[in-house]
Amino acid sequence: MRTRTFVPGLAVGVAAAALIAGTAGAGPAASSEASPGQRAAQAGTRQVMGAAKHEKDRVPAIGRRWAAAWTTGDTRDLARLYTKDAVYTDRALNLVFRGPEGVEEWETGSHQLIENLGFEATGGFRGRDGVVVEGVFTGHIAGAPRPFAVPLVTVLRLRGNLIQSSNDYYNRTEILSDSGLPADWTPPGS
């Protein structure tokens, strides 16, 4: 896996353009590979700037639940967060899934293709009717030589306490490169 430095707030800044926000509280994202010394320096910088909370604490509750639901063994956990007419869009793959059943189908397929699939929420903010979640998407594509870790931003549109739509933004080419796969790789059987 390549060592990568995530540009603080860049992904959130891009996603913010997709979300008409009433408030913004995005901050720097920390690399999952940062050394303890780097993390301490980042924490010290935030304290100097008056930020009392750790970045993960800034992720709105629905964003934390969304990220956590991807890592459970029960695909219904993620589906339960969505409205009956929800739309889940993976922008990198140009795939759209509808309703809780579609969300469950998408998560099931993702776990079949990607071993140790994970999402660590590192930052985010909430607007009037939506949430932006910034984080690190990790896993190991079945049969790939190496695991991957890439930045991902998700924009969640809400209806009440449920997700009406979600849009995932990440770099597919970066996942394949990290994984040691060619840029034109496609899953077997597709």
Backbone as ProteinMPNN parsed JSONL, in Angstrom:
{"seq_chain_A": "MRTRTFVPGLAVGVAAAALIAGTAGAGPAASSEASPGQRAAQAGTRQVMGAAKHEKDRVPAIGRRWAAAWTTGDTRDLARLYTKDAVYTDRALNLVFRGPEGVEEWETGSHQLIENLGFEATGGFRGRDGVVVEGVFTGHIAGAPRPFAVPLVTVLRLRGNLIQSSNDYYNRTEILSDSGLPADWTPPGS", "coords_chain_A": {"N_chain_A": [[0.844, -1.159, 0.0], [0.562, 2.216, -0.855], [2.104, 5.067, 0.691], [0.279, 7.8, 1.704], [-0.63, 11.195, 1.823], [-3.35, 12.847, 3.022], [-5.029, 15.637, 1.806], [-5.847, 18.231, 3.9], [-9.207, 18.829, 4.505], [-9.807, 19.112, 1.754], [-11.393, 17.219, 0.319], [-13.804, 17.523, 1.676], [-14.315, 20.156, 1.066], [-14.822, 20.019, -1.685], [-17.103, 18.387, -1.655], [-18.78, 20.048, -0.257], [-19.661, 21.872, -2.084], [-21.599, 20.41, -3.295], [-23.555, 20.311, -1.458], [-25.995, 22.258, -0.111], [-25.428, 24.076, 2.484], [-26.446, 24.966, 5.746], [-24.821, 25.455, 7.873], [-21.31, 25.217, 8.513], [-18.677, 23.147, 9.492], [-16.341, 21.925, 8.87], [-13.216, 20.269, 9.057], [-9.684, 19.494, 9.157], [-8.689, 16.414, 7.67], [-7.339, 13.452, 8.964], [-4.635, 11.412, 8.072], [-4.918, 7.902, 7.844], [-2.617, 6.653, 8.243], [-0.966, 8.219, 9.734], [1.676, 9.067, 11.914], [2.057, 8.568, 15.514], [3.27, 10.893, 16.505], [2.705, 12.767, 14.481], [-0.081, 12.8, 14.683], [-0.344, 13.838, 17.249], [0.756, 16.374, 16.857], [-1.122, 17.4, 15.06], [-3.357, 17.427, 16.723], [-2.517, 19.252, 18.647], [-2.322, 21.561, 17.086], [-5.038, 21.957, 16.447], [-6.024, 22.51, 18.997], [-4.728, 24.919, 19.548], [-5.968, 26.501, 17.656], [-8.398, 26.673, 18.782], [-10.16, 24.571, 18.566], [-11.881, 22.353, 20.279], [-12.78, 19.775, 20.044], [-12.145, 16.453, 18.816], [-11.669, 15.572, 15.387], [-13.311, 13.398, 14.523], [-15.382, 13.605, 16.282], [-16.805, 15.644, 15.222], [-18.285, 14.653, 13.183], [-21.539, 14.365, 12.124], [-24.215, 12.623, 13.847], [-25.832, 10.87, 12.212], [-24.082, 10.468, 10.107], [-21.989, 9.128, 11.411], [-23.361, 6.792, 12.145], [-23.983, 5.821, 9.592], [-21.377, 5.287, 8.55], [-20.506, 3.352, 10.419], [-22.376, 1.332, 9.958], [-21.552, 0.18, 7.576], [-19.575, -1.538, 8.369], [-20.587, -3.593, 9.868], [-21.724, -6.994, 10.249], [-24.264, -7.361, 9.372], [-26.165, -6.613, 6.71], [-28.553, -5.329, 6.713], [-28.393, -3.32, 8.572], [-27.318, -0.96, 7.402], [-29.261, -0.515, 5.399], [-31.523, 0.061, 6.938], [-31.192, 2.714, 7.609], [-32.167, 4.239, 5.585], [-34.774, 5.908, 3.645], [-37.93, 4.636, 2.346], [-38.09, 5.292, -0.356], [-35.512, 5.81, -1.115], [-32.41, 6.743, -2.764], [-29.359, 5.449, -3.655], [-26.251, 6.344, -4.754], [-23.308, 5.453, -6.345], [-20.856, 7.304, -7.391], [-18.315, 6.943, -8.565], [-18.453, 4.483, -9.82], [-20.697, 4.775, -11.261], [-23.202, 3.696, -10.508], [-26.537, 3.023, -9.458], [-28.779, 2.528, -6.809], [-31.953, 1.635, -5.524], [-34.233, 2.307, -2.872], [-34.477, 0.638, 0.378], [-33.994, -2.074, -0.128], [-32.369, -2.025, -2.397], [-30.146, -0.706, -1.335], [-29.301, -2.609, 0.495], [-28.649, -4.662, -1.308], [-26.488, -3.438, -2.674], [-24.609, -3.126, -0.58], [-24.21, -5.805, 0.148], [-23.094, -6.888, -2.233], [-20.77, -5.349, -2.325], [-19.382, -6.231, -0.041], [-18.931, -8.849, -0.821], [-17.114, -8.568, -2.876], [-15.059, -7.064, -1.735], [-12.817, -7.715, 0.708], [-12.538, -7.305, 4.247], [-13.73, -4.778, 4.251], [-13.917, -1.378, 5.006], [-14.751, 1.753, 6.56], [-13.584, 4.662, 7.755], [-14.755, 7.339, 9.393], [-13.603, 10.579, 9.285], [-14.132, 13.259, 9.407], [-16.569, 15.887, 8.958], [-19.728, 17.574, 8.315], [-22.908, 19.139, 9.058], [-25.694, 20.314, 7.276], [-28.642, 22.189, 6.48], [-30.494, 20.244, 5.385], [-28.919, 18.041, 5.027], [-25.899, 16.026, 5.165], [-22.383, 15.908, 5.14], [-19.903, 13.533, 4.905], [-16.609, 12.797, 5.535], [-13.923, 10.61, 4.908], [-11.881, 7.609, 5.203], [-11.717, 5.03, 2.983], [-11.341, 1.628, 3.045], [-9.972, -1.639, 2.278], [-9.672, -4.934, 0.781], [-9.575, -5.992, -2.334], [-10.946, -8.932, -3.557], [-8.655, -11.316, -4.571], [-6.791, -9.433, -5.385], [-3.394, -8.169, -5.335], [-2.698, -6.436, -3.191], [-4.0, -4.59, -0.301], [-6.174, -1.645, -0.151], [-6.385, 1.903, 0.569], [-8.16, 4.727, 0.488], [-9.208, 8.188, 0.119], [-12.613, 9.132, 0.746], [-15.673, 10.741, 0.129], [-18.94, 11.264, 1.197], [-22.131, 12.411, 0.43], [-24.989, 12.956, 2.128], [-28.411, 13.243, 1.818], [-31.15, 14.204, 3.72], [-34.323, 13.117, 5.036], [-36.163, 13.942, 7.56], [-35.052, 11.875, 10.111], [-33.888, 10.015, 8.509], [-32.027, 8.754, 5.668], [-32.464, 10.083, 2.53], [-31.179, 10.249, 0.109], [-27.949, 9.269, -1.092], [-24.641, 9.999, -2.078], [-21.681, 8.733, -3.154], [-18.292, 9.674, -3.396], [-15.228, 8.975, -4.729], [-11.946, 7.905, -5.824], [-11.779, 5.66, -8.241], [-9.691, 4.701, -9.864], [-7.502, 5.121, -8.225], [-8.013, 3.275, -6.192], [-7.709, 0.864, -7.622], [-5.014, 1.09, -8.407], [-3.691, 1.218, -5.882], [-4.346, -1.349, -5.087], [-2.883, -2.918, -6.764], [-3.841, -3.588, -9.234], [-4.679, -3.505, -12.769], [-5.645, -0.464, -14.52], [-7.855, -0.88, -16.132], [-9.219, -2.948, -15.005], [-11.918, -5.131, -14.242], [-14.51, -6.509, -12.178], [-14.685, -10.1, -11.866], [-16.954, -11.753, -14.026], [-18.415, -9.527, -14.783]], "CA_chain_A": [[0.0, 0.0, 0.0], [1.353, 3.439, -0.911], [1.909, 6.045, 1.756], [-0.427, 8.919, 1.107], [-1.036, 12.275, 2.712], [-4.636, 13.39, 2.618], [-5.045, 17.093, 1.886], [-6.853, 18.599, 4.891], [-10.425, 19.515, 4.119], [-10.021, 19.216, 0.318], [-12.554, 16.436, -0.091], [-14.994, 18.137, 2.245], [-14.553, 21.37, 0.298], [-15.456, 19.609, -2.932], [-18.451, 17.915, -1.348], [-19.592, 21.17, 0.224], [-20.299, 22.464, -3.251], [-22.752, 19.58, -3.615], [-24.514, 20.379, -0.353], [-26.349, 23.613, 0.304], [-25.322, 23.916, 3.924], [-26.807, 26.079, 6.607], [-23.647, 25.683, 8.712], [-20.155, 24.425, 8.098], [-17.704, 22.958, 10.559], [-15.396, 20.925, 8.387], [-11.839, 20.493, 9.474], [-8.725, 18.65, 8.471], [-8.772, 14.96, 7.782], [-6.061, 12.868, 9.346], [-4.303, 10.19, 7.371], [-4.999, 6.726, 8.704], [-1.264, 6.166, 8.434], [-0.197, 9.239, 10.434], [2.399, 8.566, 13.08], [1.573, 9.165, 16.76], [3.784, 12.255, 16.602], [1.931, 13.611, 13.569], [-1.423, 12.967, 15.258], [-0.22, 14.753, 18.388], [0.961, 17.715, 16.309], [-2.417, 17.83, 14.531], [-4.222, 17.718, 17.871], [-2.035, 20.496, 19.227], [-2.715, 22.644, 16.187], [-6.477, 22.191, 16.612], [-6.241, 23.157, 20.284], [-4.285, 26.298, 19.406], [-6.975, 27.18, 16.865], [-9.622, 26.727, 19.555], [-11.028, 23.425, 18.295], [-11.796, 21.497, 21.461], [-13.191, 18.408, 19.75], [-11.447, 15.654, 17.824], [-12.41, 15.636, 14.125], [-14.351, 12.377, 14.453], [-16.507, 14.093, 17.074], [-17.538, 16.598, 14.392], [-19.125, 13.941, 12.223], [-22.905, 14.27, 12.649], [-24.611, 11.28, 14.295], [-26.275, 10.015, 11.091], [-22.866, 10.122, 9.364], [-21.28, 8.078, 12.179], [-24.149, 5.551, 12.01], [-23.808, 5.367, 8.206], [-20.036, 4.695, 8.447], [-20.465, 2.141, 11.242], [-23.227, 0.293, 9.36], [-20.785, -0.501, 6.522], [-18.614, -2.492, 8.933], [-21.24, -4.674, 10.606], [-21.979, -8.189, 9.453], [-25.677, -7.374, 8.979], [-26.372, -5.609, 5.665], [-29.79, -4.584, 6.992], [-28.063, -2.151, 9.397], [-27.21, 0.192, 6.51], [-30.556, -0.321, 4.731], [-32.474, 0.655, 7.894], [-30.957, 4.152, 7.718], [-32.693, 4.871, 4.368], [-36.218, 5.986, 3.425], [-38.438, 3.62, 1.408], [-37.857, 5.727, -1.731], [-34.13, 6.298, -1.155], [-31.552, 6.492, -3.922], [-27.945, 5.36, -3.292], [-25.475, 6.461, -5.986], [-21.855, 5.358, -6.296], [-20.46, 8.142, -8.524], [-17.117, 6.414, -9.218], [-18.83, 3.341, -10.653], [-21.922, 5.15, -11.957], [-24.225, 2.718, -10.149], [-27.63, 3.577, -8.67], [-29.605, 1.525, -6.138], [-33.163, 2.293, -5.03], [-34.918, 1.753, -1.716], [-33.652, -0.134, 1.323], [-33.59, -3.343, -0.749], [-31.233, -1.716, -3.253], [-29.012, -0.402, -0.461], [-28.837, -3.899, 1.013], [-28.015, -5.344, -2.44], [-25.209, -2.784, -2.913], [-23.678, -3.464, 0.495], [-23.897, -7.238, 0.043], [-22.147, -7.04, -3.34], [-19.5, -4.719, -1.948], [-18.691, -7.122, 0.899], [-18.508, -10.051, -1.544], [-15.961, -8.212, -3.7], [-13.998, -6.426, -0.952], [-12.587, -8.29, 2.03], [-12.175, -6.32, 5.283], [-14.224, -3.471, 3.845], [-14.053, -0.475, 6.133], [-14.853, 3.188, 6.33], [-13.328, 5.424, 8.972], [-15.177, 8.727, 9.266], [-12.58, 11.438, 9.875], [-14.627, 14.622, 9.498], [-17.842, 16.109, 8.303], [-20.572, 18.644, 8.829], [-24.332, 19.029, 8.767], [-26.38, 21.497, 6.779], [-30.08, 22.239, 6.743], [-31.151, 18.965, 5.084], [-27.94, 17.07, 4.575], [-24.669, 15.775, 5.91], [-21.213, 15.498, 4.384], [-19.017, 12.688, 5.701], [-15.303, 12.601, 4.918], [-13.254, 9.52, 5.579], [-10.941, 6.743, 4.501], [-12.332, 3.793, 2.512], [-10.281, 0.621, 3.029], [-10.366, -3.01, 2.021], [-8.801, -5.753, -0.055], [-10.361, -6.589, -3.409], [-10.686, -10.374, -3.655], [-7.704, -11.683, -5.613], [-5.813, -8.367, -5.65], [-2.147, -8.375, -4.601], [-2.544, -5.597, -2.002], [-5.186, -3.845, 0.148], [-6.204, -0.229, -0.524], [-6.902, 2.909, 1.51], [-8.325, 5.956, -0.295], [-10.199, 9.114, 0.667], [-13.974, 9.04, 0.227], [-16.628, 11.702, 0.659], [-20.328, 10.915, 0.937], [-23.116, 13.451, 0.684], [-26.262, 12.351, 2.521], [-29.586, 14.116, 1.886], [-32.0, 13.627, 4.754], [-35.739, 13.399, 5.251], [-36.289, 13.624, 8.978], [-33.853, 11.211, 10.633], [-33.473, 8.965, 7.577], [-31.317, 9.181, 4.464], [-33.285, 10.036, 1.322], [-30.254, 9.924, -0.972], [-26.53, 9.356, -0.775], [-23.733, 10.021, -3.227], [-20.299, 8.441, -2.768], [-17.274, 10.222, -4.286], [-13.874, 8.483, -4.478], [-11.206, 7.704, -7.058], [-11.707, 4.238, -8.575], [-8.35, 4.418, -10.386], [-6.611, 5.062, -7.072], [-8.261, 1.988, -5.534], [-7.085, -0.188, -8.436], [-3.569, 1.267, -8.319], [-3.297, 0.757, -4.542], [-4.575, -2.797, -5.022], [-1.984, -3.613, -7.677], [-4.637, -4.05, -10.373], [-4.616, -2.582, -13.897], [-6.685, 0.571, -14.553], [-9.039, -1.346, -16.873], [-9.724, -4.145, -14.333], [-13.331, -5.216, -13.873], [-14.748, -7.71, -11.384], [-15.032, -11.299, -12.644], [-18.388, -11.944, -14.302], [-19.137, -8.295, -15.119]], "C_chain_A": [[0.895, 1.23, 0.0], [1.093, 4.302, 0.315], [1.316, 7.285, 1.119], [-0.746, 9.949, 2.175], [-2.344, 12.832, 2.183], [-4.614, 14.889, 2.825], [-6.17, 17.518, 2.821], [-8.021, 19.363, 4.28], [-10.714, 19.562, 2.634], [-11.269, 18.464, -0.112], [-13.842, 17.031, 0.457], [-15.332, 19.408, 1.475], [-15.249, 21.075, -1.018], [-16.891, 19.173, -2.673], [-19.354, 19.043, -0.88], [-20.294, 21.859, -0.929], [-21.548, 21.687, -3.636], [-23.849, 19.664, -2.561], [-24.786, 21.831, -0.009], [-26.462, 23.56, 1.815], [-25.755, 25.176, 4.655], [-25.659, 26.442, 7.521], [-22.516, 24.853, 8.16], [-19.195, 24.333, 9.261], [-16.679, 21.946, 10.156], [-14.0, 21.291, 8.838], [-10.931, 19.528, 8.771], [-8.987, 17.173, 8.697], [-7.394, 14.447, 8.121], [-5.84, 11.608, 8.544], [-4.398, 9.023, 8.338], [-3.609, 6.18, 8.992], [-0.384, 7.19, 9.157], [0.472, 8.612, 11.66], [1.801, 9.175, 14.337], [2.04, 10.609, 16.923], [3.023, 13.222, 15.707], [0.539, 13.852, 14.128], [-1.386, 13.938, 16.436], [-0.041, 16.19, 17.904], [-0.351, 18.266, 15.754], [-3.344, 18.209, 15.669], [-3.804, 19.029, 18.517], [-2.42, 21.701, 18.389], [-4.192, 22.965, 16.36], [-6.755, 22.901, 17.927], [-5.837, 24.624, 20.215], [-5.339, 27.106, 18.652], [-8.322, 27.216, 17.577], [-10.577, 25.577, 19.295], [-10.875, 22.437, 19.428], [-12.094, 20.041, 21.15], [-12.266, 17.759, 18.74], [-12.296, 15.655, 16.555], [-13.538, 14.614, 14.045], [-15.586, 12.812, 15.23], [-17.353, 15.088, 16.292], [-18.432, 15.914, 13.365], [-20.525, 13.833, 12.824], [-23.302, 12.815, 12.904], [-25.026, 10.381, 13.137], [-25.081, 9.605, 10.235], [-22.058, 9.045, 10.074], [-22.023, 6.751, 12.063], [-23.986, 4.958, 10.616], [-22.455, 4.658, 8.063], [-19.952, 3.378, 9.212], [-21.264, 1.006, 10.608], [-22.507, -0.456, 8.246], [-19.891, -1.598, 7.097], [-19.26, -3.601, 9.753], [-21.44, -5.869, 9.688], [-23.402, -8.248, 8.915], [-25.933, -6.257, 7.971], [-27.669, -4.825, 5.872], [-29.522, -3.352, 7.849], [-27.981, -0.886, 8.545], [-28.574, 0.5, 5.886], [-31.576, 0.35, 5.642], [-32.314, 2.161, 8.048], [-31.616, 4.939, 6.58], [-34.219, 4.882, 4.325], [-36.629, 4.914, 2.418], [-38.17, 3.983, -0.05], [-36.431, 6.239, -1.95], [-33.43, 5.941, -2.46], [-30.106, 6.532, -3.437], [-27.146, 5.361, -4.59], [-23.989, 6.371, -5.676], [-21.359, 6.078, -7.542], [-19.243, 7.59, -9.263], [-17.452, 5.279, -10.173], [-20.081, 3.605, -11.478], [-23.018, 4.095, -11.761], [-25.267, 3.372, -9.249], [-28.459, 2.425, -8.108], [-30.772, 2.243, -5.483], [-33.787, 1.53, -3.865], [-33.983, 0.985, -0.8], [-33.175, -1.467, 0.734], [-32.384, -3.134, -1.651], [-29.982, -1.419, -2.452], [-28.42, -1.703, 0.08], [-28.118, -4.694, -0.083], [-26.616, -4.774, -2.698], [-24.191, -3.155, -1.831], [-23.269, -4.934, 0.418], [-22.864, -7.482, -1.052], [-20.779, -6.472, -3.023], [-18.695, -5.623, -1.022], [-18.237, -8.414, 0.22], [-17.246, -9.778, -2.357], [-14.775, -7.732, -2.864], [-13.93, -7.039, 0.442], [-12.175, -7.175, 2.989], [-12.586, -4.9, 4.904], [-14.417, -2.593, 5.079], [-14.205, 0.957, 5.682], [-14.656, 3.884, 7.661], [-13.72, 6.874, 8.709], [-14.173, 9.61, 10.001], [-13.033, 12.884, 10.018], [-15.972, 14.737, 8.82], [-18.572, 17.297, 8.881], [-22.005, 18.422, 8.39], [-24.85, 20.375, 8.281], [-27.853, 21.372, 7.1], [-30.753, 20.882, 6.52], [-30.163, 17.902, 4.619], [-26.707, 17.022, 5.449], [-23.582, 15.407, 4.914], [-20.324, 14.712, 5.34], [-17.733, 12.484, 4.905], [-14.618, 11.468, 5.651], [-12.282, 8.768, 4.698], [-11.628, 5.403, 4.25], [-11.209, 2.77, 2.369], [-10.849, -0.758, 2.696], [-9.338, -3.723, 1.174], [-9.679, -6.43, -1.091], [-9.96, -8.056, -3.535], [-9.776, -10.665, -4.844], [-6.667, -10.62, -5.94], [-4.552, -8.609, -4.834], [-2.053, -7.612, -3.275], [-3.887, -4.992, -1.575], [-5.092, -2.389, -0.317], [-6.707, 0.614, 0.641], [-6.953, 4.224, 0.745], [-9.332, 6.882, 0.386], [-11.555, 8.918, -0.015], [-14.799, 10.127, 0.895], [-18.01, 11.215, 0.265], [-21.214, 12.082, 1.32], [-24.454, 12.752, 0.94], [-27.332, 13.437, 2.554], [-30.582, 13.44, 2.809], [-33.466, 14.011, 4.575], [-36.007, 12.958, 6.681], [-34.976, 13.043, 9.468], [-33.343, 10.102, 9.731], [-32.796, 9.575, 6.35], [-32.244, 8.996, 3.265], [-32.412, 9.725, 0.101], [-28.829, 10.028, -0.463], [-25.743, 9.268, -2.063], [-22.324, 9.822, -2.714], [-19.354, 8.987, -3.84], [-15.91, 9.712, -3.842], [-13.235, 8.216, -5.822], [-11.013, 6.205, -7.301], [-10.309, 3.854, -9.047], [-7.344, 4.295, -9.256], [-6.784, 3.75, -6.306], [-7.559, 0.867, -6.303], [-5.564, -0.107, -8.361], [-3.041, 0.783, -6.964], [-3.341, -0.765, -4.457], [-3.639, -3.595, -5.903], [-2.704, -4.182, -8.886], [-4.528, -3.049, -11.522], [-5.82, -1.626, -13.909], [-7.955, 0.115, -15.255], [-9.652, -2.611, -16.232], [-11.216, -4.032, -14.07], [-13.523, -6.49, -13.063], [-15.088, -8.901, -12.276], [-16.554, -11.403, -12.825], [-19.126, -10.665, -14.644], [-18.994, -7.931, -16.569]], "O_chain_A": [[1.868, 1.297, 0.751], [0.009, 4.273, 0.898], [1.812, 7.761, 0.098], [-1.092, 9.599, 3.303], [-2.43, 13.24, 1.025], [-4.227, 15.367, 3.892], [-7.332, 17.201, 2.566], [-7.846, 20.395, 3.632], [-11.793, 20.019, 2.258], [-12.109, 19.008, -0.828], [-14.863, 17.041, -0.232], [-16.505, 19.705, 1.253], [-16.161, 21.797, -1.42], [-17.798, 19.56, -3.41], [-20.566, 18.995, -1.088], [-21.401, 22.374, -0.769], [-22.462, 22.248, -4.241], [-24.946, 19.142, -2.757], [-23.861, 22.557, 0.355], [-27.449, 23.069, 2.364], [-25.465, 26.296, 4.234], [-25.521, 27.601, 7.913], [-22.74, 23.894, 7.422], [-18.93, 25.326, 9.939], [-16.188, 21.184, 10.989], [-13.655, 22.464, 8.981], [-11.366, 18.809, 7.871], [-9.44, 16.749, 9.761], [-6.393, 14.955, 7.616], [-6.765, 10.818, 8.356], [-4.012, 9.132, 9.502], [-3.437, 5.344, 9.88], [0.836, 7.032, 9.182], [-0.094, 7.753, 12.336], [1.11, 10.19, 14.258], [1.294, 11.452, 17.422], [2.727, 14.349, 16.104], [0.026, 14.969, 14.063], [-2.287, 14.76, 16.6], [-0.618, 17.116, 18.474], [-0.667, 19.44, 15.943], [-4.047, 19.217, 15.584], [-4.657, 19.832, 18.895], [-2.8, 22.743, 18.925], [-4.561, 24.138, 16.414], [-7.609, 23.786, 17.99], [-6.528, 25.483, 20.764], [-5.576, 28.269, 18.976], [-9.293, 27.738, 17.029], [-11.713, 25.612, 19.77], [-9.855, 21.755, 19.529], [-11.703, 19.157, 21.911], [-11.672, 18.44, 17.904], [-13.521, 15.732, 16.639], [-14.617, 14.932, 13.546], [-16.706, 12.435, 14.885], [-18.499, 15.35, 16.66], [-19.264, 16.574, 12.742], [-20.691, 13.276, 13.91], [-22.792, 11.898, 12.261], [-24.604, 9.225, 13.087], [-25.069, 8.501, 9.691], [-21.505, 8.153, 9.431], [-21.399, 5.703, 11.901], [-23.864, 3.743, 10.465], [-22.389, 3.556, 7.518], [-19.392, 2.402, 8.714], [-20.873, -0.157, 10.71], [-22.82, -1.619, 7.992], [-19.492, -2.505, 6.366], [-18.558, -4.463, 10.283], [-21.331, -5.743, 8.468], [-23.712, -9.102, 8.084], [-25.922, -5.081, 8.335], [-27.857, -3.77, 5.268], [-30.333, -2.426, 7.859], [-28.521, 0.151, 8.929], [-28.991, 1.658, 5.852], [-32.408, 1.125, 5.172], [-33.213, 2.822, 8.567], [-31.623, 6.17, 6.605], [-34.877, 4.003, 4.882], [-35.785, 4.353, 1.72], [-38.037, 3.097, -0.894], [-36.183, 7.016, -2.872], [-33.792, 4.991, -3.155], [-29.671, 7.534, -2.87], [-27.333, 4.486, -5.435], [-23.473, 7.119, -4.847], [-21.431, 5.526, -8.64], [-19.147, 7.754, -10.479], [-16.812, 5.128, -11.214], [-20.485, 2.774, -12.292], [-23.667, 3.664, -12.714], [-24.928, 4.178, -8.382], [-28.798, 1.479, -8.818], [-30.606, 3.338, -4.945], [-33.863, 0.301, -3.863], [-32.836, 0.714, -1.154], [-32.083, -1.934, 1.056], [-31.475, -3.964, -1.675], [-28.883, -1.824, -2.833], [-27.202, -1.877, 0.118], [-27.096, -5.328, 0.18], [-25.668, -5.528, -2.915], [-23.039, -3.461, -2.14], [-22.097, -5.261, 0.605], [-21.88, -8.19, -0.839], [-19.755, -7.04, -3.402], [-17.484, -5.771, -1.185], [-17.251, -9.014, 0.647], [-16.403, -10.661, -2.51], [-13.622, -7.961, -3.23], [-14.852, -6.903, 1.245], [-11.533, -6.207, 2.579], [-11.875, -3.939, 5.199], [-15.009, -3.02, 6.071], [-13.835, 1.322, 4.566], [-15.455, 3.721, 8.583], [-13.093, 7.555, 7.899], [-13.921, 9.418, 11.191], [-12.366, 13.664, 10.698], [-16.45, 13.795, 8.187], [-18.1, 17.944, 9.816], [-22.288, 17.637, 7.485], [-24.491, 21.428, 8.806], [-28.253, 20.533, 7.908], [-31.506, 20.421, 7.378], [-30.532, 16.973, 3.901], [-26.503, 17.85, 6.337], [-23.833, 14.679, 3.953], [-20.029, 15.166, 6.445], [-17.764, 12.054, 3.752], [-14.713, 11.366, 6.874], [-11.912, 9.212, 3.612], [-12.065, 4.731, 5.184], [-10.235, 3.012, 1.656], [-12.05, -1.001, 2.819], [-8.269, -3.187, 0.884], [-10.442, -7.34, -0.766], [-8.774, -8.378, -3.609], [-10.087, -10.305, -5.979], [-5.743, -10.889, -6.708], [-4.622, -9.193, -3.752], [-1.407, -8.08, -2.338], [-4.807, -4.89, -2.386], [-4.053, -1.957, -0.815], [-7.356, 0.119, 1.563], [-5.912, 4.779, 0.391], [-10.199, 6.428, 1.134], [-11.628, 8.582, -1.197], [-14.64, 10.398, 2.085], [-18.226, 10.801, -0.874], [-21.069, 12.667, 2.394], [-24.977, 12.05, 0.075], [-27.173, 14.443, 3.246], [-30.828, 12.24, 2.694], [-33.797, 15.071, 4.043], [-36.07, 11.766, 6.979], [-33.914, 13.634, 9.271], [-32.468, 9.332, 10.125], [-32.973, 10.754, 6.043], [-32.743, 7.899, 3.014], [-32.842, 9.031, -0.82], [-28.538, 10.775, 0.471], [-26.117, 8.567, -3.004], [-21.819, 10.631, -1.936], [-19.577, 8.793, -5.035], [-15.478, 9.977, -2.72], [-13.903, 8.289, -6.854], [-10.188, 5.562, -6.651], [-9.797, 2.799, -8.674], [-6.437, 3.465, -9.315], [-5.806, 3.179, -5.826], [-6.893, 0.022, -5.705], [-4.897, -1.137, -8.261], [-2.068, 0.031, -6.904], [-2.482, -1.389, -3.834], [-3.597, -4.822, -5.808], [-2.239, -5.145, -9.495], [-4.308, -1.862, -11.28], [-6.88, -1.947, -13.371], [-9.028, 0.664, -15.003], [-10.5, -3.265, -16.839], [-11.716, -2.963, -13.719], [-12.777, -7.453, -13.242], [-15.708, -8.733, -13.326], [-17.324, -11.171, -11.893], [-20.349, -10.691, -14.786], [-19.543, -6.921, -17.009]]}, "name": "protein", "num_of_chains": 1, "seq": "MRTRTFVPGLAVGVAAAALIAGTAGAGPAASSEASPGQRAAQAGTRQVMGAAKHEKDRVPAIGRRWAAAWTTGDTRDLARLYTKDAVYTDRALNLVFRGPEGVEEWETGSHQLIENLGFEATGGFRGRDGVVVEGVFTGHIAGAPRPFAVPLVTVLRLRGNLIQSSNDYYNRTEILSDSGLPADWTPPGS"}
